[in-house]
Amino acid sequence: MNKKMIILSLAVVILGAAIVIGSTALPPESQDPINSIKSHEWARDRALDSLKIKVPSNWSTQDTTPEGLIGSSIKTYISGDLIVTVSHNLNPTAAFSVTVQNSENTWSLWVNQDGTTQPQ
């Protein structure tokens, strides 16, 4: 192979790699909110909104993921008598499991990636 063919082949490979990388990158949340990576806080707030509970502005946050648990993350948020536990299995398309407790009630729901909720 001559030098020109090697350079042309290399350029094609680099261009192909750039196209693949660009097509698999996740867009920012502001551009495509359904396909963006959501946070535990996002799921907490969607759950509270769906239950018609005012979202407090001040939270005490704890990572309550058991030591040695792989592939999941659990966070607990506390504000006054309100305790919200959010669990997610770190799959960006999976629903969040959310438990909301106050002095009177306990609710368990799924928060889907599109923001909808359903009882567990």
C-alpha positions in Angstrom: 0.0 0.0 0.0 1.3 3.4 -0.8 1.4 6.3 1.6 -1.6 8.0 0.1 -3.8 5.0 0.6 -2.7 4.6 4.2 -3.5 8.2 5.0 -6.9 7.9 3.3 -7.7 4.7 5.2 -6.8 6.3 8.5 -8.9 9.4 7.7 -11.9 7.1 7.0 -11.4 5.2 10.3 -11.2 8.5 12.3 -14.3 9.9 10.6 -16.2 6.7 11.2 -15.2 6.8 14.9 -16.3 10.4 15.2 -19.7 9.7 13.7 -20.3 6.7 16.1 -19.2 8.7 19.2 -21.3 11.7 18.2 -24.4 9.6 17.6 -24.2 7.8 20.9 -23.6 10.8 23.2 -26.5 11.8 25.4 -27.8 15.4 24.8 -28.0 17.9 27.7 -31.2 17.8 29.7 -32.3 21.2 28.4 -32.3 19.8 24.8 -34.0 16.5 25.4 -35.4 16.0 28.9 -36.7 12.5 28.2 -33.4 11.0 27.1 -31.1 12.7 29.7 -29.7 11.2 32.8 -31.9 11.9 35.8 -30.8 12.4 39.4 -32.1 11.1 42.7 -33.1 14.7 43.5 -35.1 14.9 40.3 -37.0 11.7 41.2 -37.6 12.9 44.7 -39.2 16.1 43.5 -41.3 14.4 40.8 -42.7 12.0 43.5 -43.5 14.9 45.9 -45.2 16.8 43.0 -47.3 13.8 42.1 -48.4 13.5 45.8 -49.2 17.2 46.0 -46.6 17.7 48.7 -44.7 21.0 48.7 -41.1 20.4 47.9 -39.0 21.7 50.8 -36.0 23.9 50.0 -33.7 22.5 52.8 -32.8 18.9 52.9 -30.5 16.8 54.9 -29.1 14.2 52.5 -27.5 10.8 53.3 -26.1 8.1 51.0 -27.8 5.0 52.5 -26.5 2.5 49.9 -25.5 -0.6 51.9 -21.8 -1.2 51.8 -20.9 -3.7 49.1 -24.0 -3.2 47.1 -23.0 -2.9 43.4 -25.1 -1.5 40.6 -27.6 0.5 42.8 -27.6 3.7 44.7 -29.9 4.7 47.6 -30.2 8.2 49.0 -32.4 9.4 51.9 -33.6 13.0 52.1 -34.9 14.4 55.4 -36.7 17.7 55.9 -38.7 18.2 59.1 -41.0 15.1 59.5 -40.7 14.3 55.7 -38.4 11.4 54.8 -37.9 10.5 51.2 -35.8 7.5 50.1 -34.8 7.1 46.5 -33.3 4.0 45.0 -32.0 3.6 41.5 -30.2 0.7 39.9 -27.9 3.0 37.9 -29.4 1.9 34.5 -30.1 5.3 32.9 -33.4 4.0 31.5 -34.8 2.4 34.7 -37.4 3.9 36.9 -36.6 5.2 40.4 -38.1 3.6 43.4 -39.3 6.3 45.8 -40.7 6.0 49.3 -42.2 9.1 50.9 -43.0 9.2 54.7 -44.4 11.9 56.9 -45.9 11.7 60.4 -49.2 10.4 59.0 -48.6 8.4 55.8 -46.2 6.3 53.7 -46.3 6.2 49.9 -44.2 4.0 47.6 -44.1 4.8 43.9 -42.1 4.4 40.7 -40.9 7.5 39.0 -40.4 6.8 35.3 -37.7 8.5 33.2 -40.4 10.6 31.5 -41.5 12.0 34.9 -44.7 10.0 35.3 -45.3 8.2 38.5 -47.2 5.0 39.4 -47.8 3.2 42.7 -45.6 0.3 43.6 
